[in-house]
Amino acid sequence: MTGLDLQSPVGLTLAVLPELILTFAALVALMANAWRHTTAADSRLAGWISLAGVVASGVALAALWQSGATSIGDPHMVALDGYRYAALALILIATAAAILLSLDYLERENLIAPEYYSLMLMSAVGMMFLAGSEDLIVLFLGLEIMSVPVYVLAGYNRRNAFSAEAALKYFLIGAFASAFLLYGIALVYGATGTTALTEIGVRLGARPLTLLSGLGVGFLIIGLGFKVASVPFHMWAPDVYDGAPTPVTAFMATGVKIAGFVSLVRVLLVGFPNAVDVWQPVIGVMAAASMIVGNLVALAQRSIKRLLAYSSIAHAGYLLAAVWPGTRAAASATMLYLVAYTFTTFAAFAILTVLGRNGERDVTLDSITGLSARRPWLAFGFSVTMFSLLGFPLTFGFIGKWSILNAMIAEHYLFLPVILVVTTLLSAGYYLPIVRAMFMKDSDPTSRYEAAVLPRPAMAAVVVSVAIVLILGIWPQGVMTVVDHAARSFSTRSSDVTVR
């Protein structure tokens, strides 16, 4: 096991090497496009440079994870534990999948502009800092680095009014959320005199929260609640997901949720583990409201892209239910569900990109009738993703929901588990009609399925994702072991700071 002194330049550089490599790749891609940026081939060059940067960052992360590096000295700004490494690996996978999905999509939609892949990489860097922060200042910087590029990416299709609307709404709501988060950080600092999460946990101890610190943690939850699109902070998500280019939607629906929920788990379990009686009711109400509202409104949608947007709100509720117990089992369940949700969601959005044009807003239940007769493999892959999002047995989504139920029931709590089960059954009312339309209805003569062919890069991402969803739905033991080990790696400085 390697010890890194995060107070020294060398130790800190090694600790954030994956982020530094990805930042360098973003700059190289931007320089490449400054030199060549007029043709589709130039855009593809930047895409492949970006993908190489993601792979190089992954290699550095693997080396850091394998070495078992730990931090020397306190307080430290970034975490060196398995939970951070697992989150960073998942963010890199989501970024690589988004790049593969974008390579042909940008050319098809005539969205050739030099900054796309650099913006995506810089947003991923912000996600990585957000997910690995052990200091509230780093958390805020990571959130802003993540958010600003995504504002631009959401409005990347300048000729589409819905894309412009998505960018404006996301920017305005995002600024609002950042203000809440920053005010929460200021209040917590005023109450404790520090922004380091481990120090906050020690100084608060087992004493009841003061009004200042209680308001601080409340504002932190509100700020992160906006980012993960949980009710009642979800109002931006449907229009933004619907209007943004579909690869960007997939990137937001997965990467932002990974970073947001991992940072929420770290804030609550490391910074406020003894204030569980204060934040647990808030998380419980948000979880129940997100599961109910997301699923009920999704039932009324005809557009599949908008349906998936409301579905993501429901899944934010499932993840909040995983966070609610405030235990290591809860941290493990959160990460496991994020893994399942990431692979499933990317495969769904990747298939959606070839079923429509101009943002895929025109893909409805009626437009995919009889898809299995013309494109059986597309229909099969899309059906697998729907079953996994539903939580059907023999899919990875089922394993994720089962782990959430286990974490909550272990705390002898039944209210949220009952809501989770009931809303999951409710979600069958909009996931299963998609499968029915593809397999049990006659083909729509106005649909042009001949054009519904996945390009090779996107096909590779879809095949791998669908295979993982099916394989880990049957043999999940390996990934569950990794996730459990990562959840047990939370470090605390004092016996006063306990993670149950």
Beta strands, then each sheet from edge to edge (+ up, - down):
strand 1: 3-5
strand 2: 70-72
sheet 1: 1+ 2+
end
